[in-house]
Amino acid sequence: MTAEPVYLDHAATTPVDPRVAALVSALMAAPPGNPGSSHAPGRRAAAQVDAARAQVAALVNAVPEQVVFTSGATEADNLAILGHLRGLPAARRAGAEVITLATEHKAVLTPVRKLEHEGYTARILTPGHTGRLAPSQLEAAITPATALVSVLHVNNETGVVQDIAGIAALCAARGIALHVDAAQSAAWLPIDMAGIDYLSLSGHKLGGPPGVGALVIAPRRRATLEPLVVGGGQERGLRAGTLPVPLVAGFGLACELVRADREAASNRVAALRDRLHAALETLPGVLFNGDREYRSPAILNLSFEGVEGEALVTALPGLALSTGSACDSATGEPSFVLRALGRDTQLAQASLRFSLGRGTTATEIDIAVAAVGQAVAQLRAQSPDRPLPVADWQAAGDDIRVGEAGAVRLGTWVRLLLCIRQSRIEGARFQAYGCPHVLAVCERLVVALRGLPVEAPQPGTPEDWRQAVDAPVEKLGRILIIEDALRAARA
Ligand SMILES: *Cc1c(COP(=O)(O)O)cnc(C)c1O
């Protein structure tokens, strides 16, 4: 059994606090009760929901009536964005605009795009290179048709903290509704509903159970918000469906636990983030993604020059963290957030997001520093600007052949080195920049080449090599580059 990796992916999901887990499982095992029923078990369930509603409200300085429970922040974002525009009075709805940022979470950008298909207008702003939106930039984008502004409080990839107070003042002065996705900030930063119309929260980002969250709604917006889920009229008609009482209660407790030590936890985690950042910044070719002043205590995003993103993550089996590399994303694109901040494809892919949690320790940080330093050094040792690893062959006076193909900027570059003695391939080595499959094929190929007569047929086809390392069909193009390098070396 391999040891559990060091978990530095709290921005993806957090461990459920043991006190929350105990409450959720106790309620799961308890006698049933639908909070909509008027008998005693129903009233008990309703009381549990009421308590949770108050706990969630207290975390963001709201009152319980403002809290609408949802399945998570994704649903809350959808409800705020789709529901606000669709609920506008008919006269305002035609041509109404929503403003958001290119660096937002997909749970924001996707409903915004959906609105565009419904005939609304979307203005997607690209913030400056740190990712922080200047209120003046927002001000310049606002038009009389602007109905909603949607921004993340803390960006989930870079940890950038937006100027919510400045943005809220601007929106309030013009009567524009403001939606803030606080899924990444609620665990760490104070939040005040004052000036905010809609606020999204997620249980599993703050030590609560997955599958529950909330949209907190300013009273002035209640009457017009168009629900997404209709049915039994629960949540005062804004979100139908029987509430998952154990999850709701667990989410409420998690909010209370966060509130009890948020400042102390933030300071402790910020010190660990600084320890990680300071240590990794001593490596050459490390670039910081984000804003050095306005940043989450729990997120650090760095790009590494001269290494390939997927290969970097594969070289870190002892760490659970996220990357901007194609391997990780379903779309096969490098991080669109880092691209929007001006990073090139290589740097956007070769990025690591370290996200810390309340349980993260200094020892774990030191393990991460050592592992990253070693992985980066190992991958860079194979990069194009390194000297050819042939000093021993040169000393022996052998016939050395070198073949190169591809380019770092295209994501794959391979250099094959052959040492020919008495018409046989005495030795074969490679240097490469590429995904783990490319590196694996190179490793096998140099072994297969050793000892072959120079004139022998090529050992297998790129398709054979692809299958041997279990690479997906889409990787064949990259593997063909290895064949090109081999042909060049044998020419
Ligand atoms: C995780 C996350 C979401 C999605 O939350 P779910 O509760 O998983 O739906 C939305 N926005 C941000 C910023 C997030 O980090």
The ligand as a Gaussian input file, in Angstrom:
#p B3LYP/6-31G(d) Opt

LIG

0 1
 C      -15.958000      24.728000      -5.827000
 C      -16.454000      25.987000      -6.388000
 C      -17.718000      26.065000      -6.966000
 C      -18.611000      24.861000      -7.078000
 O      -19.099000      24.502000      -5.829000
 P      -19.971000      23.149000      -5.655000
 O      -20.484000      23.263000      -4.265000
 O      -19.022000      22.040000      -5.869000
 O      -21.043000      23.199000      -6.672000
 C      -18.141000      27.258000      -7.457000
 N      -17.357000      28.345000      -7.380000
 C      -16.140000      28.319000      -6.840000
 C      -15.325000      29.558000      -6.768000
 C      -15.638000      27.140000      -6.336000
 O      -14.416000      27.101000      -5.832000

